[in-house]
Amino acid sequence: MRLDGQRILVLGGTSGIGLATAQAAASAGAAVVIAGRDPLKLARALETLPEHAEGRLVDATDRAALDRLAAAIGRLDHLVLSLAAGGGAGAFRDLDLAALRRVVEGKAWAFLEALQAFLPALRADGSVTFVTAATARAAFPGTVGIAFNNGALNAVVPPLSVELAPLRVNAVCPGVIETPIFEHWPEAERARFFARARAAPLGRPGRPEEVAAAVLALLSNPYVTGVLLEVDGGLRFTAPRD
């Protein structure tokens, strides 16, 4: 799975799955650009990447900022969208829908804005990979908000793969992965999710580098498009116990 001579932008590439993806792509020979909105996290992430890696500051909820970055960035072979707004978990009866709207604007809406902004920079037969969530197609209590956010993204992958061809469009759908995103979850929901991961067939939460390997497989295979690839340790086969 080599990406020699290819250039990849990872939006949300300063931590967690996004950073692991940037590291994997760099190891596979790609020229990597990571982007995020926190300058401290960006600087720390760049310390883990080769010297030729680039870092850009951008707020993915700011369309004008995305357009400016797209105009300045030059040609891209691949775009990975690993943005995470945090939040959205909790029982639907008590879910703050106004807060959920902000979470959706920070992820699902931001993904579409970013894709539209960077389309002119992408190689015609390059690729776009969404990082969504396996909970979009599972049925666990406390995940209605997450399913709404990520399910919308999963739903657009097949039609985008047809409309934008030969550009390839895929999604990786992680399960419970040990990333900082869980810091934003209510303690009770976080505990339930990690318990579910331990009850799944593979018996543990996943690691960012395991999701990154799946992203790399999609980037490097020129005959795969319209795919929703779950990387969840079998979580979707585990019945909820709540």
ABEGO torsion letter per residue (X at the ends): XBABGBBBBBBGAABEAAAAAAAAAAAAGBBBBBBBABAAAAAAAAAABBAABBBBBBBAABAAAAAAAAAAAEBBABBBBABBAEEGBEBAAABBAAAAAAAAAABAAAAAAAAAAAAAABBAABBBBBBBBAAAABBBBGAAAAAAAAAAAAAAAAAAAAAAOABBBBBBBBBBBBBAAAAABBAAAAAAAAAAAAABAAGBBBBAAAAAAAAAAAAABAABBGBBBBBAGGAAABBBAX
